[in-house]
């Protein structure tokens, strides 16, 4: 790469227009031009090149990132974490920021709490990647009384989405409320974990991301991250890989071939001599009280 040249997707994300992943999509959709020509993925931008996304010119960002925006937002229930302006209740319109901001990760529409938004596309995947082990803390309310066995099994790891969740910290706070600290961001992870153990989440609030706490922000309010908070965040992601694996916003390890779920006891199978050998499917077994094998969507995003 020649001096001063930068990859097109990084050039666009550095400008604050969108994340690198979104920039790649725009390039693939032929919505980006360099000096009036449609480029390919991987094309580099040289000093003096004119880059446009549609009719909007993309300008190079300040080297010291002084033009970037980083905010903490207390997302209310009902707001959707999308930048698509045609979606009713989208997070961009809900905040109404003058800059073109986009969320770092997601929270389900029925969930609430802390989420970051920024104009810095370069930092997004650094924070999101699960293997970087950045803490995210949640306060969760469920429909049935909790017990220590529930907390132990959640903390140990639960089989969902063709993997076993990473060990986490679970603390019971009251009869129906517990706190959980995750370093992962699987699709609807907490809800799926609870469902596997026979519980339904009735309320879910994210209370902390890394060193930033929700305290002081009412639902719907936002504030700029402080310089001290940004210094700590930048230090923690300093050695992070910048982009996630293709095909998923998070890099999730595939299920091991010899994975065993012995730690999660199921109803014992009936002895062979009690099975109906003359039928292909034993309906009584299928309708037993054994927990169902949960087959959720394969999509993996930072929704809880």
Buried (B, 14 or more C-beta within 10 A) or exposed (E): EEEEBBBBBBBBBBBBBBBBBBBBBBBEEEEBBBEEEEBEEEBBBEEEBEBBBEEEEBEEBEEEBEBBBBBBBBBBBEBBBBBEEEEEEBBBBBBEBEEBBBBBBBBBBEBBBBBBBBBBBBBBBBBBBBBBEBBBBBBBBBEBEBEEEBBEBBBBBBBBBBBBBBEBBBEBEEEBBBBBBBBBBBBBBBBBBBBBBEBEBBBBBBBBBBBBBBEEBEBEEBEEBEEEBBEBBEEBBEEBEBBBEEEBBBBBEEEEEEEEEEEBEEEEEEEEEEEEEEEEEBEEBEEEEEBEEEEBEEEBBBBB
